[in-house]
Amino acid sequence: MNLNLQHWRVELDAEGVATAIFDKAGESANSLSVAVMGELAQILDAFERTPPKGLIFRSGKAAGFIAGADIQEFTQLDTPEKGRALVERGWHLFNRLAAVPYPTLAVVRGHCLGGGLELALACRYILAVDESGTKLGLPEVMLGIFPGWGGMLRLPQRVGPALALDMMLTGKTLDAKRAKKLGLADECVPPRVMGPAARQLLLSGQARRPLPFMQRLLNGPLKAVVANGARKQVARKARPAHYPAPYAIIDLWAKHNGNALAAPEVVDRIISSPTARNLVRVFYMQERLKGFGKDVDFKARHVHVIGAGVMGGDIAAWCALRGMTVTLQDQSVERIAPAMQRAHKLYTRKLRDPLKARAAFDRLIPDVKGDGVAHADVIIEAIFENVEAKHALFKSLEPRMKPGAILATNTSSLKIEDLRTVLQRPERLVGIHFFNPVAMMPLVEVVEAEGCDPQAVQAACAFVRQIDKLPLPVKSAPGFLVNAVLAPYMLAAMRAVDEGISPETVDEAMLAFGMPMGPIELIDTVGLDIAMAAGKQLAGGADAPKCLLSRVEKNLLGKKSGQGFYDWSSGKAKKGAAGGVPAGLAERLAKPLVDRVEQLVADGIVSDAELADAGVIFGTGFAPFTGGPLHYRRHTR
């Protein structure tokens, strides 16, 4: 074939089977730009004239099939016409691919997301390659938009509407085995046989596994039933004013069979919405966090954690889940046992495969004597918050450590400068501060004290990325970033309760603002004693709120004691009806948080406003649709 292509290579074998290899020029990952789509149209033009026996799509990159549409191009959609043209281009091209007379197949190895999955869905067959990086999904909703290139039409046809909507409304992905089991992929094979297996499936002539009769009804005459159920589910988690995209996905599927072009006003509204702009901003901020530690040649194989309490135990469990050998030290096996039990539950839930769960559990090793110290690449101290105890520990650790190992503390309230005074090489101590629950919270603060070795900080960031968390470099200061901004926010919420506003009303005000959890419920979850201690340190000498003092005196400490501001005896907060929310309450409660973020940027605790916004979103759940606290303030003044 004599085509002048920059991003694709087309090979034709002796039997007439064509392979289109996608290798986007100048990029490490494949994404579907205007130029890439134009070249794909040229390939289909050429095969219209001389059809091949079959066409296989695969990636020419070392990692990943297709990451999705080119997000950079999405940021340039400044008119409704440009937005519609973007949707039109992909919708028509993939419809054309779906209609070709010869068999087509996508070899999915690595990530296959958004527009990448929509291309694969337009092929007759999908072959998923069984390795850990293979993930199939339509996560457009995470960017405040919808899968407009055929995903809303074809995913429900393949897997049924309930699963398809669940994937599209949450951004969930499937691994290769689950994709095969649930009917998204036609085959799931190991990498070593993917070439012959792809060719065999392509030429097999086998029919697609039909959707069960009930699923066909739900994707046809009974669509309204599914749509109503989905709307109720979404409404429990997201308000239409904050997140319009999930509601648009349900409507476009139910009323227009997934064809967004049939509802141009929806396309215009969603693509030009502040939510979409802000969530794309959040995506780029997340990419920036992922870049920390990227250029460092540090790879941890063995992690040693000291302190098997909730934080230490869960950090150890997470590191083992991510493939590392982990030794977990505490004073006795009995103290380590609860952490091992929690780890077992985590692996069972996350891995869904008894063999993989067993392997992860085998990597987590109780280590009362601390023998793992000498072999560890990363040592994390997570014992109770006491300077003398930490001093004694660091003194005993340092002589046994490997020269290039990271020495880290998970302290949330003590100064690194005070902890490192007993070390021969004080500059090697860094903070690696996780948030609770470890398995859920994506952010980890990497704390640098003055005079800290920059290489140790970079290596700590690289380690955080290795365990699939987002590193945020911060300077050493009370509360760092996240706890420092939560303290005045929680204080303002409790002051409102002291004024006679019910906890339910305070929480409702902030849920309506877009927070994932109300501040009073957050205090109950953290523990009223912890909130009290943090308040003393971070509230700048202000008196503790009466509503907090009275409960702590009665030992009503929140969720862990069964009662705090709310009754937790059922395991969930039992809330009464929220009263009418006073005008301006949410803004009043958010103000101290935003003020503190501004102050921390001014003081250089975090290096710029964008990173501060990222840290507060990923560390506290601050309403992502606002683009972050400082972005919110700039656009509401």
HELIX and SHEET records of a PDB file:
HELIX    1   1 VAL A   34  ARG A   49  1                                  16    
HELIX    2   2 ILE A   71  PHE A   74  1                                   4    
HELIX    3   3 PRO A   80  ALA A   98  1                                  19    
HELIX    4   4 GLY A  115  LEU A  121  1                                   7    
HELIX    5   5 PRO A  139  LEU A  143  5                                   5    
HELIX    6   6 GLY A  151  VAL A  159  1                                   9    
HELIX    7   7 PRO A  161  THR A  170  1                                  10    
HELIX    8   8 ALA A  176  LYS A  181  1                                   6    
HELIX    9   9 PRO A  191  VAL A  193  5                                   3    
HELIX   10  10 MET A  194  LEU A  202  1                                   9    
HELIX   11  11 PHE A  213  LEU A  218  1                                   6    
HELIX   12  12 LYS A  223  LYS A  237  1                                  15    
HELIX   13  13 PRO A  244  HIS A  256  1                                  13    
HELIX   14  14 ALA A  260  ALA A  262  5                                   3    
HELIX   15  15 PRO A  264  ILE A  271  1                                   8    
HELIX   16  16 PRO A  274  GLY A  291  1                                  18    
HELIX   17  17 VAL A  310  LEU A  321  1                                  12    
HELIX   18  18 VAL A  333  LEU A  351  1                                  19    
HELIX   19  19 PRO A  354  ARG A  363  1                                  10    
HELIX   20  20 ASP A  371  HIS A  375  5                                   5    
HELIX   21  21 VAL A  387  LEU A  397  1                                  11    
HELIX   22  22 GLU A  398  ARG A  400  5                                   3    
HELIX   23  23 ILE A  416  LEU A  419  1                                   4    
HELIX   24  24 ARG A  420  VAL A  422  5                                   3    
HELIX   25  25 PRO A  426  ARG A  428  5                                   3    
HELIX   26  26 PRO A  454  GLN A  466  1                                  13    
HELIX   27  27 VAL A  482  ASP A  498  1                                  17    
HELIX   28  28 PRO A  503  PHE A  513  1                                  11    
HELIX   29  29 PRO A  519  VAL A  526  1                                   8    
HELIX   30  30 LEU A  528  LEU A  538  1                                  11    
HELIX   31  31 LYS A  546  GLU A  553  1                                   8    
HELIX   32  32 LYS A  559  SER A  561  5                                   3    
HELIX   33  33 LEU A  585  ALA A  602  1                                  18    
HELIX   34  34 ALA A  609  THR A  620  1                                  12    
HELIX   35  35 PRO A  624  THR A  626  5                                   3    
HELIX   36  36 PRO A  629  THR A  636  1                                   8    
SHEET    1   A 6 TRP A   8  LEU A  12  0                                        
SHEET    2   A 6 VAL A  17  PHE A  22 -1                                        
SHEET    3   A 6 GLY A  54  SER A  59  1                                        
SHEET    4   A 6 THR A 104  VAL A 108  1                                        
SHEET    5   A 6 TYR A 125  VAL A 129  1                                        
SHEET    6   A 6 GLU A 187  VAL A 189  1                                        
SHEET    1   B 3 HIS A 111  LEU A 113  0                                        
SHEET    2   B 3 LYS A 135  GLY A 137  1                                        
SHEET    3   B 3 THR A 173  LEU A 174 -1                                        
SHEET    1   C 8 LEU A 364  PRO A 366  0                                        
SHEET    2   C 8 THR A 325  GLN A 329  1                                        
SHEET    3   C 8 HIS A 302  ILE A 306  1                                        
SHEET    4   C 8 VAL A 378  GLU A 381  1                                        
SHEET    5   C 8 ILE A 406  THR A 409  1                                        
SHEET    6   C 8 LEU A 429  HIS A 433  1                                        
SHEET    7   C 8 LEU A 443  GLU A 448 -1                                        
SHEET    8   C 8 LEU A 470  LYS A 475  1                                        
END                                                                             
